């Protein structure tokens, strides 16, 4: 049997925090015997993935240390012990660079920290404390676009030639086209096909009139344009001043804006796309990455990674765009690894068709990609209490399976085989449930959302005539469903990512500000006079994060709370190597209401069984032809007094998980 085992010591973790959690919350665990023999993977290969547990933080909303109601680096540093006790081994920081907005994805200066969050010295102090607790830190690197106020864009807007007659070095950092260029109502793919036909017929492109697709936006749909007019920018600047996003310039110092051009900005006029056809820009972004690695970060979450060259809806997943994207990411990774061998790169490729994701980790590409397909499957399984699925009810872009089952495990096995073959078995999966762009999990499970929306994760929440949120019929089971989702997430391979507050069941629904509210530390966050508790990062109006039971304070000492559940499951993950670092394989049960799978390293294997329903299940645990018998309980929640294994007969409590060895 071929076996691959990764040996990168950088990502290995001590198991003591997991064992401590077991002692604290009373979960029932037994040591999994090392050196187990007599089993062989169904496909002849065990591909271990170095595991971690990451935690996504919106700095502005997490913890305030200086009383200005804005989260900051010192606030995070103060809460590192909380994260360590939770079992976190890695942090993803949403953008921390200088910006003109709350969300900070419109970078103003790539080499400066956001002054709201603190100084570079305070940032480094926070990193040092994280590292002392064994927690790695990756930061958001916004590589597809920058902000209107970015110094590069402001310089570029002076035009292709400067007043002194020299070429503008920043002009090619962006894609500018004259207003009177040949814009046509064709897709980018149609234009590409015409160009290929012309080249085949004429042997060169001499005499060809360049065409630009007027519409075909990769993020906003085929009927939206990617183009923004420089002639419209003065009005936009005025609006930004009125909204407080820009300071009004002194008379005579207004920004120079070259008229008569259009530029690409697939996320809007205020976030111009960077042009990776520019060698100078490519080197600049490498310099930016090196700057922050020198500061002490351990890697990057790469925002909008598929859009480096993928601006158009019609050809974003074409072979020639794939190759351009991957040529860049291979070069980027190789350059960084030459200087920082342990750098970690995880890309955002918001795509549920896994075939469109594989190229990004292939042949020296990125180390990891967020698993949006799995996110959807976890939600569907816990929301419906079954893995039954109707593919016809989903749009093509959001279809999770072509079968009448979610194929949660078999789909993962197939996906990993593709990723493994493409990456020489170096990839590490990044499962998650929701993130900063999506409705929060507990709200999806508690309330009704617009069923006509293409994707429920970004759908609008429904209200009655009086403006009250409309609960689901099974809203009383929302917390149980969310705990089952945590069981799934934290027993699957790779590096699972939690969204801050997920561990306490924080509510939140679109629009973006209300899914990025202040972390709910306090049972009573506001006094009677409206004053906030010290440390609360209530940077904006609070709609959902109002404390009560959905707070750290209320849940900290409650063994049945969501927070205790997360601590317990993370502790089990860290204390059982097969859960932390193992591969995954199928285990067949004749039920779509119980999810079952085998996790295995080269030395051990365990069987995970998760009851999606509120009904007690009686299961017969037969020997697996490849992995043999599972005869002992390796993990059972401390609050679970029902589940029991007697011989091959397993009683599985409602909404419960058992791990057998």
C-alpha positions in Angstrom: 0.0 0.0 0.0 1.3 3.4 -0.9 1.4 5.8 2.0 2.3 9.4 2.1 3.0 11.3 5.3 3.8 14.9 5.5 6.8 15.9 7.7 6.6 19.7 7.9 7.4 20.2 11.5 6.2 23.9 11.4 2.6 22.9 11.5 2.7 20.2 14.2 0.9 21.0 17.4 1.0 19.8 21.0 -2.0 17.9 22.2 -2.0 19.1 25.8 -4.7 21.7 25.3 -7.1 19.1 23.9 -6.4 16.8 26.9 -6.9 19.7 29.2 -10.3 20.4 27.6 -11.2 16.7 28.1 -10.5 17.0 31.8 -12.3 20.3 32.1 -15.6 19.3 30.4 -15.6 15.6 31.2 -15.7 14.3 27.7 -15.3 10.5 27.5 -12.1 9.7 25.6 -9.7 6.8 25.5 -6.2 6.6 24.1 -6.2 5.4 20.4 -3.6 2.7 20.1 -0.6 3.6 18.0 1.0 1.2 15.6 -2.4 -0.4 14.6 -2.0 -2.9 11.8 -4.1 -5.0 9.6 -5.9 -2.2 7.7 -5.5 -0.8 4.3 -7.2 2.2 2.6 -9.7 1.4 0.0 -7.8 3.3 -2.7 -4.4 1.9 -1.5 -3.3 5.3 -0.1 -3.4 7.2 3.2 -2.8 10.8 2.6 -2.4 12.6 5.9 -3.2 16.3 6.1 -1.4 18.3 8.8 -4.3 19.6 10.9 -5.0 22.8 12.7 -8.0 24.8 14.0 -8.2 28.3 12.6 -10.3 31.2 13.8 -11.3 34.1 11.6 -11.2 37.5 13.3 -12.6 40.9 12.1 -10.3 43.0 14.1 -12.7 46.0 14.2 -15.4 43.9 15.9 -13.4 41.6 18.2 -12.1 43.4 21.3 -11.5 47.1 22.1 -8.6 47.9 24.4 -8.7 51.7 24.5 -12.3 52.7 24.9 -13.0 54.0 21.3 -15.4 51.1 20.6 -13.2 49.8 17.8 -11.4 46.5 18.1 -7.7 46.6 17.9 -4.5 44.6 18.0 -4.1 45.0 21.8 -7.7 43.7 22.2 -6.8 40.6 20.3 -3.6 40.2 22.3 -5.6 40.4 25.6 -7.9 37.6 24.4 -5.2 35.1 23.2 -5.7 33.0 26.3 -9.4 32.7 25.5 -8.5 31.5 22.0 -5.9 29.1 23.3 -8.4 27.6 25.9 -10.9 27.2 23.0 -8.2 25.1 21.3 -7.4 27.4 18.4 -4.0 26.9 16.7 -4.2 29.5 14.0 -5.8 32.9 13.4 -6.9 34.5 10.1 -7.1 38.3 10.4 -9.3 40.1 8.0 -7.5 43.0 6.4 -5.4 45.0 8.8 -3.7 47.4 6.4 -4.5 51.1 6.0 -8.0 51.6 4.4 -10.8 54.1 4.0 -13.6 51.8 5.0 -14.8 49.6 7.9 -14.3 46.4 6.0 -10.8 47.3 4.9 -10.8 45.4 1.6 -10.2 48.7 -0.2 -6.5 49.0 0.7 -5.1 52.5 0.8 -1.5 51.6 1.7 -0.2 48.0 1.7 2.7 48.8 3.9 0.9 50.4 6.8 -1.4 49.1 9.5 -4.9 50.5 9.9 -4.5 53.3 12.4 -7.8 52.3 14.0 -6.3 49.0 14.9 -2.9 50.2 16.2 0.7 50.6 15.3 3.1 48.2 13.6 4.7 47.7 17.0 1.4 46.8 18.6 0.8 44.4 15.7 4.1 42.7 16.2 3.5 42.4 20.0 0.1 40.7 19.2 1.9 38.3 16.9 4.6 37.5 19.5 1.9 36.7 22.1 0.0 34.4 19.6 3.2 32.6 18.8 4.0 32.1 22.5 0.7 30.3 22.8 1.4 28.1 19.8 -1.0 30.1 17.6 0.0 30.9 14.0 -1.4 34.1 12.3 -2.2 34.6 8.7 -3.5 37.9 7.4 -5.8 38.8 4.6 -3.8 40.0 1.5 -6.1 41.8 -0.9 -4.4 41.1 -4.2 -7.1 41.4 -6.8 -7.9 45.1 -6.2 -7.1 48.1 -4.0 -9.0 51.1 -2.9 -9.7 54.3 -4.8 -7.6 56.2 -2.3 -4.6 53.9 -2.7 -1.4 55.8 -3.5 -0.8 53.7 -6.6 -4.2 54.4 -8.1 -4.0 58.1 -7.1 -0.7 58.3 -9.0 -2.0 56.3 -11.9 -4.9 58.8 -12.3 -2.5 61.5 -13.3 -2.4 59.8 -16.7 0.0 57.7 -18.8 2.4 60.5 -19.1 3.4 62.9 -16.3 3.8 66.6 -16.5 7.5 66.3 -17.0 7.0 64.1 -20.0 8.1 60.8 -18.3 6.0 57.7 -18.3 3.8 57.2 -15.3 5.2 54.1 -13.5 1.9 53.4 -11.9 -0.3 53.6 -15.1 0.2 49.9 -15.9 -0.6 48.8 -12.3 -4.2 49.1 -13.5 -6.1 48.4 -16.8 -7.0 51.6 -18.4 -8.7 51.8 -21.9 -9.7 55.0 -23.7 -13.4 55.9 -23.5 -13.8 55.6 -27.3 -12.2 52.2 -27.5 -14.1 49.4 -29.4 -16.5 48.3 -26.7 -18.9 45.6 -28.0 -21.8 43.6 -26.7 -20.1 40.3 -26.8 -18.8 38.1 -24.1 -15.1 37.8 -23.4 -15.2 34.2 -24.5 -16.8 35.1 -27.8 -14.1 37.7 -28.4 -11.4 35.2 -27.5 -12.9 32.7 -30.1 -12.9 35.4 -32.7 -9.3 36.2 -31.9 -8.2 32.6 -32.1 -10.0 32.2 -35.5 -8.3 35.4 -36.8 -4.9 34.2 -35.7 -5.4 30.8 -37.3 -6.5 32.4 -40.6 -3.9 35.2 -40.8 -1.0 33.8 -38.9 -0.7 37.0 -36.8 -2.9 39.6 -35.2 -1.8 42.4 -37.5 -4.8 44.3 -38.8 -7.1 43.0 -36.1 -9.2 45.6 -34.3 -9.1 44.9 -30.5 -12.5 44.4 -28.9 -13.6 44.9 -25.3 -16.6 43.3 -23.8 -19.0 46.0 -22.5 -20.6 43.6 -20.0 -19.8 40.1 -18.6 -18.7 40.8 -15.0 -17.3 37.8 -13.2 -18.6 38.8 -9.8 -21.9 40.6 -10.6 -23.1 38.6 -13.5 -23.1 38.6 -17.3 -25.3 41.6 -17.6 -23.0 43.8 -15.5 -20.0 45.7 -16.7 -16.4 45.5 -15.4 -15.7 49.0 -16.6 -15.7 52.2 -14.7 -15.3 55.7 -16.1 -12.7 58.2 -14.8 -15.1 60.9 -15.8 -17.4 59.7 -13.1 -14.8 59.8 -10.4 -15.2 63.4 -9.3 -18.8 62.7 -8.4 -17.8 59.5 -6.5 -15.1 61.5 -4.6 -17.8 64.0 -3.5 -20.0 61.2 -2.3 -17.1 59.6 -0.4 -16.4 62.9 1.3 -20.1 63.2 2.3 -20.1 59.7 3.7 -16.9 60.4 5.7 -14.8 58.0 3.7 -12.5 60.8 2.5 -11.4 64.1 3.9 -12.3 67.1 1.8 -9.1 68.3 0.1 -7.8 71.8 0.7 -8.6 74.2 -2.1 -6.0 73.8 -4.9 -5.0 70.3 -3.8 -7.8 68.3 -5.4 -6.7 64.9 -6.8 -5.7 64.8 -10.4 -8.0 62.6 -12.5 -7.2 61.9 -16.1 -10.5 62.3 -18.2 -11.6 60.1 -21.0 -10.7 56.6 -19.8 -12.3 53.5 -18.3 -10.7 51.1 -15.9 -11.5 47.6 -14.7 -13.1 47.3 -11.2 -15.2 44.1 -10.9 -16.2 44.9 -7.4 -17.1 48.5 -8.2 -15.6 51.9 -9.1 -14.2 52.4 -5.6 -12.0 49.2 -5.8 -10.0 49.2 -9.1 -8.5 45.9 -10.2 -4.8 45.5 -10.2 -3.2 44.5 -13.6 -1.1 41.4 -13.3 0.2 41.8 -16.9 2.5 44.4 -15.3 5.8 42.9 -14.2 6.3 45.9 -11.9 3.0 45.2 -10.2 3.7 41.5 -9.8 7.0 42.4 -8.1 5.3 45.0 -5.9 2.8 42.5 -4.5 5.7 40.1 -3.7 7.4 43.0 -1.9 4.2 43.6 0.1 4.0 39.9 1.1 7.7 39.9 2.1 7.1 43.0 4.2 4.4 41.3 6.3 6.3 38.0 6.6 9.3 40.0 7.9 6.9 41.5 10.5 6.1 38.0 11.7 2.9 36.7 10.0 2.9 33.1 9.0 1.1 33.3 5.7 -1.8 34.8 3.9 -5.5 34.3 3.1 -5.6 35.5 -0.5 -8.7 37.4 -1.3 -10.5 36.8 -4.6 -7.7 34.5 -5.8 -9.6 33.4 -8.9 -9.9 36.9 -10.2 -6.3 37.8 -10.7 -6.9 37.2 -14.3 -10.6 36.2 -14.1 -12.5 39.4 -14.7 -15.2 38.0 -17.0 -18.1 35.8 -16.3 -17.9 33.9 -19.6 -14.3 32.7 -19.4 -13.3 32.7 -15.8 -12.9 28.9 -15.8 -11.5 28.5 -19.3 -8.2 26.7 -19.7 -6.3 29.9 -20.8 -7.5 31.9 -17.8 -6.7 29.1 -15.5 -3.2 28.9 -16.9 -2.7 32.7 -16.4 -3.9 32.5 -12.8 -1.9 29.5 -12.0 1.3 30.8 -13.6 1.1 33.8 -11.3 0.3 31.8 -8.1 3.1 29.3 -8.8 5.5 32.2 -9.2 4.2 34.0 -6.1 4.5 30.8 -4.0 8.0 29.9 -5.3 9.3 33.4 -4.7 8.0 33.5 -1.1 9.1 29.9 -0.2 12.6 30.6 -1.4 12.9 33.2 1.5 10.2 31.9 3.9 10.0 28.1 3.5 7.1 27.7 6.0 4.8 30.4 4.5 1.2 29.2 4.3 -1.1 30.4 1.4 -4.8 29.7 1.4 -6.9 31.1 -1.4 -10.5 32.3 -1.6 -12.1 30.7 -4.6 -15.8 31.1 -4.1 -16.9 28.1 -6.2 -19.0 25.1 -5.3 -18.0 23.0 -8.4 -14.9 21.3 -7.1 -13.6 20.7 -10.6 -13.1 24.4 -10.9 -11.1 24.5 -7.7 -8.5 21.8 -8.3 -6.2 23.8 -10.6 -5.5 26.4 -7.9 -3.6 23.9 -5.8 -2.1 21.9 -8.6 1.6 21.8 -9.8 3.0 24.2 -7.1 0.0 26.5 -6.8 -1.6 27.4 -3.5 -1.3 25.2 -0.4 -5.0 25.4 0.4 -8.4 26.5 -0.9 -11.5 27.2 1.2 -14.1 24.4 0.7 -17.3 26.2 -0.3 -18.9 23.0 -1.6 -18.4 21.3 1.8 -19.8 24.4 3.6 -23.0 24.0 1.7 -23.3 20.3 2.3 -22.8 20.7 6.1 -25.5 23.3 6.2 -27.9 21.2 4.1 -27.3 18.1 6.1 -27.9 19.7 9.6 -30.7 21.9 8.4 -32.7 19.1 6.9 -31.5 16.3 9.3 -30.6 14.1 6.4 -28.2 13.8 3.5 -31.1 13.4 1.0 -30.7 16.0 -1.7 -32.7 17.3 -4.7 -30.2 18.5 -7.3 -33.0 19.9 -9.5 -33.9 22.4 -6.9 -30.5 24.1 -6.9 -29.1 26.4 -9.6 -26.2 25.2 -11.6 -23.8 27.5 -9.8 -24.9 26.3 -6.4 -25.5 22.6 -7.0 -23.8 20.6 -4.3 -24.3 17.1 -5.8 -25.7 15.6 -9.0 -27.2 12.7 -6.9 -30.2 12.3 -4.6 -27.7 12.3 -1.7 -25.3 15.0 -0.7 -22.5 12.4 -1.0 -20.7 14.3 1.8 -18.0 11.7 2.4 -17.7 10.1 -1.1 -17.6 13.6 -2.6 -14.8 14.5 -0.2 -12.8 11.3 -1.1 -13.2 12.0 -4.8 -12.2 15.7 -4.3 -9.2 14.8 -2.3 -8.1 12.3 -4.9 -8.2 15.0 -7.5 -6.4 17.5 -5.3 -3.8 15.0 -4.3 -3.0 14.0 -7.8 -2.8 17.6 -8.9 -0.6 18.8 -6.0 1.6 15.7 -5.5 -0.4 15.2 -2.2 0.8 18.5 -0.7 -2.7 20.2 -0.4 -4.4 20.7 2.9 -8.2 21.3 2.8 -9.8 24.2 4.6 -13.4 23.4 5.6 -15.6 26.0 7.2 -19.3 26.6 7.7 -19.7 30.4 7.2 -17.5 33.4 7.0 -17.6 37.2 6.9 -19.5 37.3 3.6 -22.3 35.0 4.6 -25.3 34.8 6.9 -24.3 33.4 10.2 -25.0 29.7 10.8 -27.3 30.0 13.8 -29.5 32.6 12.0 -29.8 30.3 9.0 -31.0 27.6 11.3 -33.3 29.8 13.4 -35.0 32.1 10.9 -36.6 32.0 7.5 -34.7 33.4 4.5 -35.7 34.3 0.9 -36.1 30.9 -0.7 -36.0 32.5 -4.2 -32.4 33.6 -3.7 -29.7 31.7 -5.6 -27.7 31.0 -2.5 -29.2 31.0 1.0 -25.8 32.0 2.5 -26.3 35.5 1.0 -30.1 35.6 1.0 -32.2 38.2 2.7 -33.7 37.3 6.1 -37.5 37.5 6.1 -39.6 39.7 8.4 -43.3 40.0 9.1 -45.4 43.2 8.6 -44.2 44.6 11.9 -40.6 44.0 11.1 -40.1 41.0 13.3 -37.9 38.1 12.1 -39.9 35.1 11.1 -38.6 31.9 12.8 -38.4 28.5 11.2 -40.8 25.9 12.3 -37.9 24.0 13.9 -36.2 27.1 15.4 -36.2 25.4 18.8 -33.6 22.9 17.4 -31.3 25.6 16.0 -28.7 25.1 18.7 -28.7 21.3 18.4 -28.3 21.7 14.6 -25.4 24.1 15.1 -23.7 21.7 17.5 -24.0 18.9 14.9 -22.5 21.2 12.3 -19.6 21.7 14.6 -19.2 17.9 15.0 -19.0 17.6 11.3 -16.6 20.5 10.7 -14.2 19.6 13.5 -13.9 15.9 12.7 -13.2 16.3 9.0 -9.6 16.5 7.5 -7.5 19.6 7.1 -7.6 22.9 8.8 -11.1 23.9 9.8 -11.9 27.6 10.1 -14.3 29.0 12.6 -15.9 32.5 12.2 -15.5 34.6 15.3 -18.6 34.1 17.5 -19.6 30.9 15.8 -18.5 29.0 19.0 -21.2 30.9 21.0 -23.9 30.9 18.4 -23.8 34.6 17.5 -26.7 35.7 15.2 -26.2 37.8 12.1 -27.7 38.2 8.7 -27.0 40.3 5.6 -26.2 43.1 4.9 -22.5 42.8 5.7 -22.4 45.1 8.8 -24.8 42.9 10.6 -22.8 39.7 10.0 -19.7 41.5 11.3 -21.0 42.8 14.6 -19.2 43.1 17.9 -18.0 39.9 19.5 -20.5 39.0 22.2 -18.3 38.8 25.3 -20.9 40.0 27.8 -24.3 38.7 28.9 -25.3 42.4 29.3 -23.2 44.3 26.9 -25.0 47.6 27.4 -26.0 49.4 30.6 -29.4 51.0 31.1 -28.1 54.3 29.8 -26.7 52.6 26.6 -23.1 52.7 27.7 -21.1 49.7 26.4 -19.1 47.4 28.7 -15.4 48.0 28.7 -13.8 45.9 25.9 -16.9 45.8 23.7 -16.0 46.6 20.1 -19.4 48.1 19.1 -18.0 50.1 16.2 -21.4 50.2 14.5 -25.1 49.9 15.4 -25.8 46.5 17.0 -28.8 44.6 15.8 -28.1 41.0 16.7 -25.1 40.8 19.0 -27.0 41.8 22.2 -25.5 39.3 24.6 -27.8 37.2 26.7 -27.3 33.4 26.4 -25.3 34.0 23.1 -22.3 35.4 25.0 -19.0 34.1 26.3 -19.9 35.2 29.8 -23.1 33.3 29.9 -21.6 30.1 28.4 -18.2 29.9 29.9 -19.1 27.7 32.9 -22.1 25.9 31.4 -21.1 22.3 30.3 -24.1 22.2 28.0 -23.4 25.4 26.2 -22.3 25.9 22.6 -18.9 27.2 23.8 -18.3 24.1 26.0 -19.3 21.9 23.0 -16.8 23.5 20.7 -14.1 23.2 23.4 -14.9 19.6 23.9 -14.9 18.7 20.2 -11.7 20.6 19.4 -10.1 18.9 22.4 -11.1 15.5 21.0 -9.7 16.5 17.6 -6.4 17.4 19.1 -6.2 14.4 21.3 -6.9 11.8 18.6 -4.3 12.1 15.9 -6.5 10.4 13.3 -9.0 13.2 13.7 -6.4 16.0 13.7 -4.1 14.8 10.9 -5.7 11.9 9.2 -7.2 11.0 5.8 -10.8 10.2 5.3 -12.6 7.1 3.9 -16.1 5.8 3.6 -18.0 3.6 6.0 -21.4 2.4 4.7 -24.6 2.6 6.8 -28.0 2.1 5.4 -29.2 5.5 6.6 -29.2 9.1 5.3 -29.9 10.4 8.8 -26.5 9.3 10.2 -23.2 10.5 8.7 -20.4 8.0 9.0 -16.8 8.1 8.0 -13.4 6.6 8.8 -10.5 8.9 9.7 -7.0 7.3 9.5 -3.3 7.9 9.8 -0.8 5.3 8.9 -0.8 4.1 12.6 -4.5 4.3 13.5 -8.0 4.5 12.3 -11.3 5.6 14.0 -14.9 5.6 12.9 -17.0 8.8 13.3 -20.8 8.5 13.6 -23.0 11.6 13.8 -26.8 11.5 14.3 -28.3 14.4 12.3 -31.7 13.9 13.9 -33.6 14.4 17.2 -34.3 10.7 17.3 -32.3 8.0 19.0 -30.7 5.6 16.5 -30.0 1.9 16.8 -27.1 0.9 14.6 -25.1 -2.3 13.9 -21.4 -1.6 13.5 -20.2 -4.3 11.2 -16.5 -4.9 10.4 -15.2 -2.9 7.5 -13.5 -5.1 4.9 -10.5 -2.7 4.8 -10.3 -1.3 8.3 -11.6 -4.2 10.4 -13.6 -4.0 13.6 -14.4 -0.9 15.7 -15.0 -2.2 19.2 -14.3 0.6 21.7 -15.5 4.2 22.2 -12.7 6.7 21.6 -14.9 9.7 22.2 -18.4 10.5 23.5 -19.5 13.9 24.8 -19.5 14.3 28.5 -23.2 15.4 28.4 -24.2 12.3 26.4 -25.6 9.7 28.8 -27.5 7.7 26.2 -25.1 6.6 23.5 -23.7 3.1 24.2 -21.7 0.5 22.4 -22.5 -3.2 23.3 -20.7 -5.5 21.0 -21.6 -4.5 17.5 -24.8 -2.7 18.6 -24.6 1.1 19.0 -27.2 3.3 20.5 -26.6 6.8 19.2 -28.3 9.6 21.1 -30.3 12.4 19.4 -27.9 15.0 17.7 -25.0 13.1 19.1 -21.5 12.0 17.9 -19.5 9.0 18.9 -16.0 8.1 17.7 -15.1 4.4 17.8 -11.8 2.7 17.5 
